[in-house]
């Protein structure tokens, strides 16, 4: 499994250029070790394991804090929302195919893309799901009864796109490049998107998207993918913001996310965990953690722009349309649903 080491969207480099007032993994272990009476360094293996478990738990309680005051859920930090791009592709239709018992062989004029597995192959006889990518010139369909004569024309459509390993959820919408006069792609439920696909399958400018979890055997963390409707009729690089997971602190990646200004919050969070788990009480460190958390949340909210009068979901955004847009009618949503 990949370890994620984002620091405000930039991978940590072990301290190069880091503020001298930041706290890192060794500092937090030292504070917890001293609190437990183990000293600030040179612990036994068992004690160091205990200290590290407490520190990692303290880090998690900052990344995903409990609700405070009248909030129904914990705060979602702005610094856990990196931006990235999604490369979407138009259907592939180079060359011709022959199909025998569900095995599709491509003529030498083309090369099947590696994303073919899970895609859909359309020929005159119908549309079929691709079970596997067997090589540059061969794929296998789920339906092994399908046959097609040589030189049959086809279209191979990509149905889903893998999201980053650290992806938790989409924040807002997918955006087209700035030189494209098109509205952003609206996020809908997976059931709604599958319903749209079932009603009509075609290629055009995507208007809706949905994310879903992929199947997992448990040998690795569960990942997610995104589906678009309609399927793209050309290649685009689309931008989006998402809430990201993070990885454990380690000696090589010592700095927690958020920056130097959260140093005391991280320290008190780790000590509060030690209070509860080792001493069985919620003492002064737990109270200080709550005070620092409330302050940090207030400051974080002040970093983002505010949109007064929005009726929709907390992630809904005001959309400005550019002159010259040539798409269909502008979509309207309320509380995340289409009108």
N, C-alpha and C positions, 0 to 999 in steps of 0.2 A: 504493500500500500504506500502511496506517495505521502511524504511528510510536507506540509505546507508551512511556509515561513514568511508569509506576507507581513510587512510592516508598513501600514498605510498604503497598501497596494504595491510595495516594492519589496523584493525578496531580501531578507536579512543577510548581511555579509560578514557576520561575526564581529561587528563593532566599528568598522571603518566609517568615520564621520559621525558616529553616535554621540549624543550628548553625554557629558561626564556625569550628569545628574540622573541618567536613566538607571533602572535596576534591571539586572539580568538574572539568569538562572542561578549562578553561584551566589549572588546577593540574597536572593529569596531563600535559598537553602540555608544560608548562614543565619538569617533572621529566625527561621523556623527551628533550626538546630539549637540556637541559643535559648529560644523560648522554652523548648522542651527540656533544657538542662543538659544537652548533649555537647555543648560547646559550639563554636562557630566553624570548625573544620575538623578533618581527620576523624571521621566516624567509622564505626564498624559497618560491615556490609549490610547487616540487618537494619541498623539505625538509619543509614543513608537511604535505604529503600523506603523506609517509613517517611522520611523527610521529603523525598521526591514525590511520593504519592500525595502527600498533603499539599505540596506546591502545585502540582498539576491540577488538583481539585480546586485550589484557590484561583488558578488561572481560568478554569472553566466557568467559575462563578462570576468572573468579570466579563468574559466573552458573552455569556448568556445569563444575565442577572435575573433574580426574581423580581416580580412586580413590586413597586413601592407606591405608597399613598393610595390614590384611587385608580391607578392604572390596572387594567384587566390582565395584561400580559407584560412580561419584562421588556425592557428597552432594547431596540435594535440599533446598534452603533453604526454611525456613518462610515467609520473606518473598517468595517467588515463588509463593505460594498464595493469591490473593485469593478472596473469596467473592462470589457473585452469585446471581441467581434466573433461573429458566426458566419462562416463561409457557406452559402447555400448554392446549389447547382441546378441547372436546368436538366431536363431529361436527356439521356444519352441515346443516340440512334444511329451511330456510324456503322456502316456495313450492313450485312444481312445475316440471318440465322437459320440453322436447321435444328429441329427439336425431335428427339427420339426418346420416348418413355420419360419425359420430363427433363432430360439432359439437353441443355441448349449449347450449341456449338456456333461460335461466331466466325464469320469469314475473315480472311487475313487482312481485310481493309480496316478492321477495328480492333480495339482492345477494351475488354470489360473493365470498368472502374472497380476498385477494391470495395467500394461501398455497396456493391450490388446485393450482397446478402441482406435480406430483410426488405429489399426494394420490391417494386412491382414491374413485371414485364407485360407489355401489352402487344398483342398481335391481332390479326383479323378475327381470330376465333374467340378472343376475350382477354381478360387481364388476370395474371397469376402472380402469386407471391413467390419470391426467390428464397429458397431454403439455404443455399450455400454458394459461396464464391470458390470455384475450384481452380481457377487460374485465369490468365489473361484472355483466353479464348473459350472458356467454358464455365457455365453456372448450372445449378440444378434447381428445379422448381419444387415447391411443396407437392404439387399435383403431378405424380409420376405417370399419369395416363395421357398427358398432353403430347401430341405429335404435330409437327409442322414441316412442310416441304422445304427443300433447299431454296435459298434466295428469298426467304420470307422477310418482309420489312417488320420492324419492331420499334418499341420505345421503352427504355428502362428508366423508371422514375425512383428517386430516392425518397423514402417515406419518413425517415427520422434522422436526427442528427445528435450525436453524443454531446453532452454538456461537460464542462470541466469537472475533474474529479472532486474538486472542493465546492461544487455547486450545491447550494441549499434551496434557494428559490429565486425566481425572476423578480426583479424590482422594476416596476413600470412596464415599458413596452420595448419591442424591437424597433430599431430605427434604421431607415435606409441611409445610404451615403448622402452627404449634404448637397450634392449636385443632382439628386433625384427628387423631382417634385411629386412626392408621394406621402400619404399619411402613414403614421407608424402602425406596426402590426399589433393588434389588440390581443391581450391574454384572455383566454376563455377556459372553461373546464374541459377536461379530456373527453367527457361524454358528449359535450356540445360539438367539439371538433370532429369526433368520430361520426356523429350524426350528420354533420355537413359533408364529410367524405362519402358517406353511404348514399346521400341524396344525389350527389353529382361529383364525378371525378374529372378534373380538367386542370390545365396549366394556365396560370396568369400571375398577376402581382399578388403575393400573399397578403391577406387581410387579417387573418386570425392565427393564433398559435396556442399550443398547450404543452405543458411539461408532464412527464410521467416517469415513475420509477421503472428501471429495467429489472428483469429477474436476476436473482443472485443465489449462489450456492452456499453463501456464508464464508467462503474462503477469503473474501475481500469485502470491503464496504460496498453497500448498494449504491449504484450510480443512477443518473437520470438522463433522459433524452428529451428532445423537443420536436414537435410535429407542427407542420405548417399547412394552411389551407387558404387558397388553392396552392397546388404545388408550383414552385417557382418556374417561370417560363424563360428565365435567363439567370446568369450567375450574378450574385451580389455578395458583398461583404457588409454584414449588418451589425450595428453596434448595440450593446445592451449593458445594463448594470445588474449585478446579482449579489445576493447575500452569500458570503463564502464561509466555509468551515476553515478551521485552522488545525495545525498539528501540535504535538507536544514540544515543550521547551527541551533543549539539550545543550550540552557544552558547545557544540558547533553552531547551534542556532539559539542563542541565549535570550534574545529579547522578545518579550510579549508584544502584541499589537497595540496600537493606539498612541504610542509616543511617550516621551519623558514625563508629560504632565499627569500621567496616570500612575506614576511610580508608587506613590503612597497608597493608592487604592489597591494595587496589586499586593503590596506588602501586607496591608491590613486584611485583605481577603484571605491570604494564605494563613495568617495568624489566627483569624476567626475560625477557619476550618480546624486548625490544631486545637483551639479551645474546645470546640464541640466534640471532636472525635477522641481526643486524648483526655481532656479534663471533664468532659461530659457537661459542659455549661456554655451559655452564651454570655460572655463577659464584655470587658471594655473594648476588645478588638472587634467583636461583632458589632457593637454600637458605632465604633469609628468607621467600620466598613460601610455601614448603612448611610452615615452622614457623607462620606466621601463619594459613595455611589450616587446619591441624590444630586450632589454638586456636579459630578462628572456628566450625568445625564442632562442636567440643565445646560451645561456648556456645550454639549454635543448637539443638542437641539438648536442652539443658537448658530451653529455652523452652517445649517442648511437653510435654503430659501423657504419662504412661507407663502401659501396661496390661500387667501381668505375667501370664503364663500363657496368652496368646493363641496358638492353634494355627494360625491362618490366615495369609493373605498379609500383607505389611508394611502394607497400607492397611486391613486388616480392623479393624473397630471393635466394641466391646461395645455391644449394642443393648438399650435398656431399653424395655419395652412398657408402655403406659399402660392403666390400668383403663378399661373401657368400649369397648375396641377392638372394632369390629364386622366386621372383614374375615374372610378365610379363615384357614386354618391358618398358623401362623408358619413362614416359610421357614427352612431350616437349610442352611448352607454350610460347606464345608471346603476350604481352599486356593483360594477363589474359585469353587468349583463347587457346584452344588445337590446336596443329598442326597435 
